[in-house]
Structures are given as C-alpha cells and as structure tokens.
Amino acid sequence: MKVRVLLASCLLSWPFAASSGSDGMLDDPFSTTRQVSQSPGKNHLALEDPCRLNKDTDHAWTMVDVIDQALCSNPQTRQAWANARFQAGQVGIAKSAYLPTVTLNTSVSRSMNSASSSLQITTISSGGGASSQPINRFTPVVSLNYLLYNFGGREAQLESAQKTLEASNWTHDATLQTVMFAAIQAYYQVFATQAAAEAALVSEKAGNEALNAAQKRYEVGAAALADALQAKTAFAQAKLNRQKTEGDARVAVGSLANALGLEADYRLNIAAPFLPKPDAEQDTLVHGLIEEAKLMRPDLAAAEATVKAAEANVKAAEAGHLPSISLIGNYGYNHTSLPSDTQSWTIGMQVSFPLFTGFNTTYQIRSAEEQLEVKRANYDQLEQSVSLDVWRAYQLLNTAHESFKSSEDLVASAFQSERVAMGRYKAGAGNIIDLLNAQSSHANARLQLIQAQYTWLTQKAQLAQALGRLDFSSIPTR
C-alpha cells in the first residue's frame, strides 16, 4: 500500500513539475526579477512605466510619445533588459546553493530466479511438477544533499552574481539614455531637415525672381545675355538644393522610425517641437559638472559593480582550495511481488577536501585575478573619459549658443543685403553678380540659423547624457 501511495503521489505531482519547472515550485521563488525593471523601457529605479504609447492615428506624437516608443520598442533596450533578467536568474542559481537538493531515483524491473541459470529463474513446486514465477521489483530511493559550509565560496558566488546583476541594471539604464538621446537627435533632425527644405524653397523662389528680372532686363536691352544665363544657372542650383534637402527630410523621417523600432516606411504624425531660445552655460560650473557626472553616470556605476563582482570571483576561486562540509542522507524502499519488502536509510556528514585537481584551482585563481585587473582598468579608462565627455559636450553646447547668436545677426544682415541688391538690379544700378552673391549669402545664413537652433537643442541633450541625467525633465517644454 505504501508503494502505491508513493507512486500515485509522484504521478500526480508530474503535471505541476512540468509546468512550473523541475523543482516543482514557482517560476521565481527567490523573487529575483523584482530587482529588475518591469519593462524594457523603464529605469530600474523609476516609478513610472513609459510603455503607454497613444496609437491613435489622429494623435500627433509629441517628443514624449516618441521617446516612450523608442524606450519600449528599440531592440537595444530589450536586449539590455533581457540581459538584466538573465543575471537575475544567475542570482537565483547562486541562492539555490543555500538550500538542500532532494533527488528521487526510481527503478522498475522484472526478473526470474533460478539456481542453475544466469537468468535467475526461481523454481516453485506445486502439485507434482515444477514452475517458475516472475519477480517484479519497484525500488524508489530519495537522496538528500545539503551543503553546510565551504569556507566562503558559496557567499562569494552569491556576491558576484548580485554585483553582476547590479552592473546589468546600470547598463540597462545607460542603454535607456543612449536610446533616448538617439530618439531626441532623430526627432530634431526631422524638423531641422524640414526647415532646411523650406529655406531651400525660399531660396529657389528668390532665384526665380532674380531670373525673371535678368530676363526682363535682357529683353529690353538693359542687360547682357550673360546676366540671364548666370541667373538661370543660379536658379537651377537653388532648385537642385531644394530637391536634395527634401530628400534629406524624407530620410530623416525614416531614420526616426528606425530609432523608434518601427519600419522605415511607417507613416509618422509628429508634433512640432518647442524651440526655446538658446541660453549660455556658466564656465565656472564645468568642474562641478564633471564631478557630478562621476556620481551620476550609469555606465560608470556599472563598471564599478563589475569590479566588485570580479573581486568576489577571486574569493570564490580561492575557496576552491578549501574543504566543504555537507549533510547527506537517503531513504530507499524495495518492493517485490514476493512478500519480502525491505527499507533502508542513511544519514551522515560528508567532508570533501580537494587534495589535487590537476592545478585547475590554481589557474582558476590566476584567471580571476587577471580578470579583476581588466575590470579595474576598464573602470579607470571610463572614469577618465567621463570628464572628456562632459567637457566636449559643454563646449559644443556653448559653441552652438554663440553660433545661434551670430546666425541671427547674419540672417538679418543678409536679408537686407539681398533686398538692396535686388532693388539696385531692377533699377539698373547693380549687376547680376552682386545680386546672386547676396541671395546665396542669405540662403546660407538661413540654413546656418536653422542648424544652430537644432544643434543647440541636440547638444543640450548630449550634455545631459554626458552627465548621466538625461530623462524626461531634460525635454524643453512651453
């Protein structure tokens, strides 16, 4: 009866074990996934989940919508998130070393016993003759192995797994900022190229006006044919520039869709950005910004956690030279079709001491120590690059601000020069070269102003990324 109950319980527990894992338990009994963000677009320290994009076709996507889409759908964020969840599983594996392992081994056999045969056939007399009876055996054995102590090796492995998970979380955060900056850059690039195309169209219209004026003067004999030909050439060049900028604008839309994890031909309905007037940064804040970046940069925090994980790996490798102490036990039940059931059990302590491992442990320690040096060097290199990243982004931002101020003055001056040159040419006091040069200067000035405006916005986001604080608060609002 005991055997039947044991066999029935094993069969009944099989579906649960198959659905929940070989341990017959919950998918995450140690709750390790709680140490990771709940979505690929969410910072592991953030409270809100950005994966809530409005898919209404009549809704124009704001920059916030664009960033949400990028954070939740870009393959880079999903890859970093999956890696963090993988490392959470490694933490669970390390924690499992603190629990015993219980194994059920079961054998079922059928045999015949005989004194004169290797087939072990049993001869049983009944009446006047002899007969053989088969013997059925069912032998379940439950074994227990519980590691009690291994001189810090188990603790070091858990610490290494936890620090690696911490590094993965920080890497995920750094990836979020990288993807966020790429989305912001692509978003601004769409409107920068569209504005450039509009400026090119204005230049084309101005070139057409100059061409008409030159042709009229040629028709009345007030100008040479060379004026009309030069004006025609300039108009053709302006038309070519307009076509190129329109193509760049279409490419920018496809690049934005790609940054959002969408197909390049996805029809985007994007709301225009808020364009604040550039302001200057204070030179006295540069050193403070560099020190802030060293505290805020998620990639630097990830590198630091990686160093700590490598230090724990050295401890775990050194524990390989030391013994381990385990509690072992087993219980077996031997049931046969003959009335001769038996039971057996064993419990005891086991000490395992590695006397010689073929120098495996020696090289494990050496490899772990060298890997630690690699991680330390990577951290030092990244720490040095942080100051350069902040310095470069800071200077480029100030340069963009100064360029915007100069471009505003240049546009105003070039506009006046073009109007004067056009008036003089129509009145017969100017020449076509002066007019075309004035138009070209005005066109270049408008383009420089557009580029300076969007370059400043992009550089402002890049400085925030260099500081490690690029988030939704970095987005300009009205």
Secondary structure, 3 states (H helix, E strand, C coil): CHHHHHHHHHHHHHHHHHHHCCCCCCCCCCCHHHHCCCCCCCCCCCCCCCCCCCCCCCCCECHHHHHHHHHHHCHHHHHHHHHHHHHHHHHHHHHHCCCCEEEEEEEEEEECCCCCCCCCCCEEEECCEEEECCEEEEEEEEEEEEEEECCCHHHHHHHHHHHHHHHHHHHHHHHHHHHHHHHHHHHHHHHHHHHHHHHHHHHHHHHHHHHHHHHHHHHCCCCCHHHHHHHHHHHHHHHHHHHHHHHHHHHHHHHHHHHCCCCCCCCCCECCCCCCCCCCCCHHHHHHHHHHHHHHCHHHHHHHHHHHHHHHHHHHHHHHHCCEEEEEEEEEEEEECCCCCEEEEEEEEEEECCCCCCCHHHHHHHHHHHHHHHHHHHHHHHHHHHHHHHHHHHHHHHHHHHHHHHHHHHHHHHHHHHHHHHHHHHCCCCCHHHHHHHHHHHHHHHHHHHHHHHHHHHHHHHHHHHHCCCCHHHCCCC
